[in-house]
């Protein structure tokens, strides 16, 4: 949707640094979050948004990417779906998303609760997959950093970093797994990737 920049009303700035500033505001009386990009940033965000899928009940992967960069608690977990793109008078791209408020006008906690439930369910499934598909014990999981699920595993030799999207892995203290929020549609794919990873790791460790 094309946004008319003149109809955007800016409120309080809710993140830093300056390059990726996000503001609370309104567009045609709808509460919104307003984020500035240069052209390259905007292309990257669009690619991530289209490539990672959307959860109808919770947040989009795009929102998690913003959430991970948030420097203030006020922004975290409270952005909903994008509603449009425009440019400011200086030619800088501006992305506008809905901002969910509760009855008191504060940023709503509902999506945080929903996101936590989805993440816990997904982590349980992934934990079971890792336990049952190999001897590699998962001994730490952390979802506190926003757009990435961090899992530390014991490979038998060294901890390992795995990129599940590209199936690349190297020895590293943490496993970095990009989350999907549309869990049902990708769950089986993750099980297959976990299986492939463990098979590849087995060969790698014996070479």
C-alpha positions in Angstrom: 0.0 0.0 0.0 1.3 3.4 -0.9 1.4 5.8 2.1 0.9 9.6 1.8 3.8 10.9 3.8 1.9 14.1 4.6 -0.7 12.1 6.5 1.8 10.6 8.9 1.8 12.1 12.3 5.1 11.5 14.2 5.2 10.9 18.0 7.9 9.6 20.3 11.1 8.0 19.0 11.3 4.5 20.3 14.6 3.1 19.0 18.1 4.0 18.2 20.5 4.3 16.3 19.6 7.2 14.0 19.9 5.3 10.7 17.2 2.8 11.7 15.1 5.2 13.8 11.6 3.9 14.6 8.9 6.4 15.7 5.5 5.9 17.3 2.8 7.8 15.4 -0.5 7.7 13.6 -1.6 7.3 10.0 -5.2 8.3 9.3 -5.9 7.9 13.0 -4.4 4.3 13.0 -1.6 3.8 15.6 1.5 3.0 13.7 5.3 2.4 14.0 7.3 4.4 11.5 10.8 3.2 10.4 13.3 4.9 8.1 15.5 3.0 5.6 18.0 3.7 2.9 17.2 1.9 -0.3 19.4 -1.1 0.4 18.0 -1.5 3.8 14.4 -1.5 2.5 15.2 -4.1 -0.1 16.7 -6.3 2.5 13.7 -5.9 4.8 11.2 -6.6 2.0 13.2 -9.8 1.1 13.2 -11.0 4.7 9.5 -10.2 5.1 8.5 -12.1 1.9 11.0 -15.0 2.5 10.2 -15.9 6.0 6.4 -16.2 5.9 3.7 -14.7 8.1 1.9 -15.9 11.1 -1.8 -14.9 11.0 -2.2 -15.1 14.8 1.0 -13.5 16.0 3.8 -11.4 14.4 5.6 -11.4 11.2 9.3 -12.3 10.9 9.8 -8.7 9.9 8.6 -7.5 13.3 11.0 -9.9 15.0 13.9 -8.4 13.1 12.9 -4.9 14.3 12.3 -6.3 17.8 15.9 -7.6 17.9 17.3 -4.2 17.2 15.1 -2.4 19.7 17.0 -0.5 22.3 13.9 0.4 24.4 11.5 -2.0 26.1 8.6 0.1 24.8 9.1 -1.2 21.2 9.8 -4.8 21.9 7.2 -7.4 20.7 4.5 -4.7 19.8 4.7 -4.2 16.1 2.2 -5.8 13.9 2.0 -6.2 10.1 3.3 -3.6 7.6 0.7 -1.4 6.0 2.7 0.6 3.5 5.8 2.3 2.2 6.5 5.9 1.3 9.4 8.4 1.1 10.2 11.5 3.1 11.1 14.8 1.4 14.8 13.9 1.5 14.1 10.7 -0.5 14.6 8.3 2.4 12.3 5.3 2.4 9.8 5.0 5.2 8.1 1.8 6.2 4.8 2.0 8.2 3.5 -0.8 10.3 0.5 -1.1 12.6 1.1 -0.6 16.3 -1.1 -2.5 18.7 -2.5 -0.6 21.7 -4.6 -1.7 24.6 -7.6 0.1 26.0 -5.4 2.4 28.1 -3.6 3.6 24.9 -0.4 1.7 26.0 1.3 -0.7 23.7 -0.5 -4.1 24.0 1.0 -7.1 25.7 -1.2 -9.6 23.8 1.2 -10.3 21.0 4.1 -10.9 23.4 2.0 -13.7 25.1 1.1 -15.2 21.8 4.7 -15.2 20.6 5.9 -16.8 23.7 3.4 -19.7 23.4 4.4 -20.3 19.8 8.1 -20.2 20.6 7.8 -22.6 23.5 5.8 -25.1 21.4 8.4 -24.9 18.6 11.3 -25.3 21.0 9.7 -28.4 22.5 9.3 -29.9 19.0 12.9 -29.0 18.1 14.2 -30.3 21.4 12.5 -33.7 20.8 13.8 -33.9 17.2 17.4 -33.3 18.4 17.0 -35.8 21.2 15.5 -38.6 19.0 17.5 -38.1 15.8 21.0 -38.3 17.3 23.1 -38.5 20.4 23.7 -34.8 20.5 22.3 -33.5 23.8 20.7 -30.0 23.8 21.8 -28.5 27.1 20.9 -24.8 26.7 18.2 -22.9 24.8 17.6 -19.1 24.8 15.0 -17.1 22.9 15.6 -13.8 24.6 17.4 -12.1 21.8 14.4 -11.5 19.5 14.9 -12.8 16.0 17.1 -15.7 16.7 16.7 -18.9 18.6 20.1 -19.8 20.2 20.8 -23.4 21.0 24.0 -24.7 22.5 24.6 -28.4 21.7 27.3 -30.9 22.5 28.6 -32.3 19.2 30.9 -34.8 20.9 33.9 -32.7 20.1 33.1 -29.0 20.1 29.9 -26.9 20.3 28.6 -26.2 16.8 26.9 -23.3 14.9 24.3 -24.3 12.4 22.5 -22.1 9.8 19.3 -24.1 9.2 18.3 -22.0 6.3 21.4 -22.8 4.3 22.5 -26.0 6.1 25.9 -24.6 6.8 27.6 -25.4 10.0 30.9 -24.5 11.7 32.3 -25.1 15.2 31.1 -22.3 17.4 29.7 -21.9 20.9 26.1 -21.3 19.8 23.7 -22.7 17.3 21.9 -19.8 15.6 18.6 -20.9 14.2 16.3 -18.3 12.5 12.8 -18.7 13.7 9.6 -19.0 11.7 6.4 -18.0 13.3 4.2 -20.0 10.9 5.2 -23.1 12.8 2.7 -25.6 11.4 3.8 -25.1 7.7 7.5 -25.5 8.3 7.7 -28.0 11.2 8.4 -31.0 9.0 11.0 -29.2 7.1 12.9 -28.5 10.3 12.7 -32.1 11.3 14.3 -33.1 8.0 17.0 -30.4 8.4 17.8 -31.5 11.9 18.1 -35.1 10.6 20.4 -34.0 7.7 22.5 -31.8 10.1 23.1 -34.7 12.4 24.0 -37.0 9.6 26.4 -34.4 8.1 27.9 -33.7 11.5 28.5 -37.4 12.1 30.5 -37.6 8.8 32.3 -34.3 9.6 33.4 -35.5 13.0 34.8 -38.7 11.6 36.9 -37.1 8.8 
